Amino acid sequence: MESIENRISRHISEFPESLLNYFKSDYEHDLMVVIDNLLPLDIRQKMEDEARQLLVRNSLRREVIIKQSGSTPRAYDSVGQNVIREEGKYIPAFFDSPSVLKLLSQITGETLYRVPYEPEEFIINSQNKSGDTHGWHWDDYSYALVWVIDEPDVLSGARVEFIPRIPWKKQNTREWIKKILTDHPIISRHVAQGQCYLLRARDALHRISPLTQESRRTVIVFTYANDLDFNDASLTHDSMEEIYPQDTARY
């Protein structure tokens, strides 16, 4: 039987050059690009089913205020990296895929690496109650690839909202966020089920807006690093430790 990686590699190799150029151009504009048809359909469906099953068996409720990002809220159900790595097959295979990593490097124009801090490799998050949100923040590492497993009703919130090319000021963060939101337009996107998006998340103030009705937005968040991250002495994991204590305790 052909391996998952061979299937992924063969699928990506069939992307026309025009599509790759579109991804590059779209990413350069806002440091964010929505990608469709990244996986063979059967592998995509198996990865989505795996995420839903892991949520049913292992999800924990996260409701915290994160001081490091200006005291913004987090409210959702989640499964951390430890359980996914132990019980999952398709989610780890996607993250470990050299073909996916090569494609993301081509899109961004720089070398990407699997994130060196294991708790941030991949996480499943599910907003499923009215008011659930992933509040304004920046990521520790440069890139997030977010795969939408369950798509909320388009009128029910849980939209991707971001402002690109904005640095994270780790002193007086809340006042900095207020200034950014006052001075800059917010880009808002509804990303459909089965799509994923790549965001330069270290350099974009971003959030998932609150659900406004009883709907559901489930995603797998994959994290990738660049050379800047490996040479940044100020990089910490304070937010991860507060939101995911079970996964970060041994680090």
C-alpha positions as CSV (number, residue, x, y, z in Angstrom):
1,M,0.0,0.0,0.0
2,E,1.3,3.4,-0.9
3,S,2.4,5.5,2.1
4,I,0.6,8.7,3.2
5,E,3.6,10.8,2.3
6,N,3.9,9.3,-1.2
7,R,0.2,10.1,-1.8
8,I,0.7,13.7,-0.6
9,S,3.9,14.2,-2.6
10,R,2.3,12.9,-5.8
11,H,-0.8,15.1,-5.3
12,I,1.3,18.3,-4.7
13,S,3.6,17.6,-7.6
14,E,0.5,17.8,-9.9
15,F,-0.2,21.5,-8.9
16,P,0.3,23.6,-12.0
17,E,2.9,26.4,-11.9
18,S,0.1,29.0,-12.3
19,L,-1.5,27.8,-9.0
20,L,1.8,28.0,-7.2
21,N,2.3,31.5,-8.5
22,Y,-1.2,32.4,-7.3
23,F,-0.4,31.2,-3.8
24,K,2.8,33.2,-3.7
25,S,1.1,36.4,-5.0
26,D,-1.8,36.1,-2.6
27,Y,0.5,35.4,0.3
28,E,2.7,38.4,-0.5
29,H,-0.2,40.7,-0.5
30,D,-1.5,40.1,3.1
31,L,0.9,37.5,4.5
32,M,-2.0,35.2,4.4
33,V,-3.2,32.8,1.8
34,V,-6.2,30.4,1.6
35,I,-5.3,27.0,0.1
36,D,-7.8,24.6,-1.4
37,N,-7.3,21.0,-2.4
38,L,-4.0,20.6,-0.6
39,L,-4.5,16.9,0.1
40,P,-6.0,14.0,-1.8
41,L,-9.7,13.9,-0.9
42,D,-9.7,10.6,0.9
43,I,-6.7,11.6,3.0
44,R,-8.3,15.0,3.8
45,Q,-11.5,13.2,4.9
46,K,-9.6,10.8,7.1
47,M,-7.7,13.6,8.7
48,E,-10.9,15.5,9.4
49,D,-12.6,12.4,10.8
50,E,-9.5,11.8,13.0
51,A,-9.7,15.3,14.4
52,R,-13.4,14.9,15.3
53,Q,-12.9,11.6,16.9
54,L,-10.0,12.9,19.0
55,L,-12.2,15.8,20.2
56,V,-15.0,13.4,21.2
57,R,-12.6,11.2,23.2
58,N,-10.1,13.7,24.6
59,S,-11.2,17.3,24.4
60,L,-10.6,19.6,27.4
61,R,-12.4,22.9,27.9
62,R,-10.1,26.0,27.8
63,E,-11.5,29.2,29.3
64,V,-8.6,31.6,30.2
65,I,-7.5,35.2,30.0
66,I,-4.0,35.5,28.6
67,K,-2.0,38.3,30.1
68,Q,0.8,37.9,27.6
69,S,-1.5,39.0,24.8
70,G,-3.0,42.0,26.5
71,S,-5.4,40.0,28.7
72,T,-7.5,38.7,25.8
73,P,-9.8,35.7,26.1
74,R,-9.6,32.1,25.0
75,A,-12.7,30.0,25.1
76,Y,-13.0,26.7,23.2
77,D,-12.6,22.9,23.5
78,S,-9.2,21.6,22.6
79,V,-6.9,18.5,22.2
80,G,-3.2,19.1,22.7
81,Q,-0.2,17.7,20.9
82,N,0.6,14.9,23.3
83,V,-2.7,13.0,22.6
84,I,-2.7,13.7,18.9
85,R,0.8,12.4,18.5
86,E,0.0,9.3,20.5
87,E,-3.4,8.5,19.0
88,G,-3.4,10.2,15.6
89,K,-2.1,9.0,12.3
90,Y,-3.1,11.5,9.6
91,I,-2.6,14.7,11.5
92,P,1.0,13.8,12.5
93,A,1.7,12.5,9.0
94,F,0.6,15.9,7.6
95,F,2.8,17.8,9.9
96,D,5.8,15.5,9.3
97,S,5.4,15.6,5.5
98,P,8.5,17.0,3.7
99,S,6.3,17.7,0.7
100,V,4.0,20.0,2.6
101,L,7.0,21.7,4.2
102,K,8.6,22.3,0.8
103,L,5.3,23.7,-0.6
104,L,5.0,26.2,2.3
105,S,8.6,27.3,1.8
106,Q,7.9,27.9,-1.9
107,I,4.8,30.0,-1.1
108,T,6.6,32.1,1.6
109,G,9.9,32.5,-0.2
110,E,11.9,31.3,2.8
111,T,12.9,28.1,4.4
112,L,10.3,26.8,6.9
113,Y,11.0,24.2,9.6
114,R,8.9,22.0,11.8
115,V,8.6,23.9,15.0
116,P,11.2,22.8,17.6
117,Y,8.9,23.1,20.6
118,E,6.7,19.9,20.5
119,P,3.6,21.2,22.3
120,E,3.1,23.7,19.4
121,E,3.4,21.2,16.6
122,F,-0.3,20.7,16.2
123,I,-3.5,21.4,18.2
124,I,-7.2,20.8,17.6
125,N,-9.4,23.7,18.7
126,S,-13.2,23.8,18.5
127,Q,-15.4,26.8,19.1
128,N,-18.9,25.4,19.7
129,K,-20.7,27.7,22.1
130,S,-22.0,31.2,21.6
131,G,-19.2,33.5,22.7
132,D,-16.4,31.1,22.1
133,T,-13.4,32.9,20.8
134,H,-9.6,32.9,20.3
135,G,-8.8,36.5,21.2
136,W,-6.4,38.9,19.8
137,H,-2.8,37.7,19.9
138,W,0.4,37.0,18.1
139,D,2.0,33.5,17.8
140,D,5.4,32.6,19.3
141,Y,6.6,31.2,16.0
142,S,6.4,32.7,12.5
143,Y,3.9,30.5,10.7
144,A,0.5,28.9,11.4
145,L,-1.2,26.6,8.9
146,V,-4.9,26.3,10.0
147,W,-7.0,23.5,8.6
148,V,-10.8,24.1,8.9
149,I,-12.5,20.8,9.9
150,D,-15.9,22.2,10.7
151,E,-17.1,25.4,9.2
152,P,-19.4,27.7,11.2
153,D,-22.5,29.3,9.6
154,V,-21.2,32.3,7.7
155,L,-23.5,34.6,9.7
156,S,-22.5,33.1,13.0
157,G,-19.1,34.8,13.6
158,A,-15.8,32.8,14.2
159,R,-14.2,34.6,11.3
160,V,-10.4,35.0,10.8
161,E,-9.6,38.6,11.6
162,F,-6.0,39.9,11.3
163,I,-3.8,42.9,10.6
164,P,-0.6,42.0,8.8
165,R,2.9,43.4,9.3
166,I,2.3,44.4,12.9
167,P,5.0,43.5,15.5
168,W,4.3,42.1,18.9
169,K,5.3,44.6,21.6
170,K,5.5,42.5,24.8
171,Q,5.5,45.5,27.0
172,N,2.2,47.4,27.4
173,T,0.6,44.9,25.0
174,R,-3.0,45.8,25.7
175,E,-2.4,49.5,25.0
176,W,-0.5,48.5,21.8
177,I,-3.4,46.3,20.6
178,K,-5.9,49.2,21.3
179,K,-3.8,51.5,19.2
180,I,-3.4,49.0,16.3
181,L,-7.2,48.4,16.2
182,T,-7.8,52.1,16.2
183,D,-5.3,52.9,13.5
184,H,-5.5,50.0,11.1
185,P,-8.3,48.3,9.1
186,I,-9.0,44.7,10.0
187,I,-9.0,42.1,7.3
188,S,-11.8,39.5,7.9
189,R,-12.1,36.1,6.2
190,H,-14.5,33.2,6.3
191,V,-12.6,30.1,5.5
192,A,-14.6,27.1,4.4
193,Q,-14.6,23.5,5.6
194,G,-11.8,21.5,3.8
195,Q,-9.7,24.6,3.2
196,C,-6.7,25.7,5.1
197,Y,-4.9,29.0,5.4
198,L,-1.3,30.0,5.9
199,L,-0.6,33.1,8.1
200,R,2.6,34.8,9.0
201,A,1.2,34.7,12.6
202,R,4.2,36.1,14.4
203,D,3.9,39.4,12.5
204,A,0.1,39.7,12.4
205,L,-2.2,40.7,15.2
206,H,-5.0,38.2,14.7
207,R,-7.9,36.4,16.3
208,I,-10.9,34.2,15.6
209,S,-13.9,36.4,16.4
210,P,-16.6,35.1,18.8
211,L,-19.3,32.7,17.8
212,T,-22.5,34.6,17.8
213,Q,-24.8,31.5,17.7
214,E,-24.7,27.9,18.5
215,S,-22.6,26.8,15.6
216,R,-19.2,25.1,15.4
217,R,-15.7,26.0,14.1
218,T,-13.2,23.2,14.4
219,V,-9.6,23.5,13.2
220,I,-6.2,21.9,13.3
221,V,-3.5,24.4,13.9
222,F,0.0,23.4,12.6
223,T,2.9,25.6,13.6
224,Y,6.1,26.1,11.6
225,A,9.3,28.1,12.3
226,N,11.8,30.1,10.2
227,D,15.4,31.1,10.8
228,L,14.4,34.2,12.7
229,D,12.6,32.0,15.3
230,F,15.7,29.9,15.9
231,N,17.8,33.0,16.6
232,D,15.3,34.9,18.8
233,A,16.4,34.9,22.4
234,S,13.1,36.7,23.4
235,L,10.9,33.8,22.2
236,T,9.0,32.3,25.1
237,H,6.1,29.9,25.5
238,D,4.2,31.6,28.3
239,S,0.8,31.6,26.6
240,M,1.1,27.9,25.6
241,E,2.0,27.0,29.1
242,E,-1.1,28.8,30.5
243,I,-3.6,27.4,27.9
244,Y,-2.1,23.8,27.6
245,P,-0.6,22.9,31.0
246,Q,-0.9,19.2,30.3
247,D,1.1,19.3,27.1
248,T,3.8,21.8,28.3
249,A,4.4,20.4,31.9
250,R,7.4,18.3,30.9
251,Y,9.1,21.2,29.1
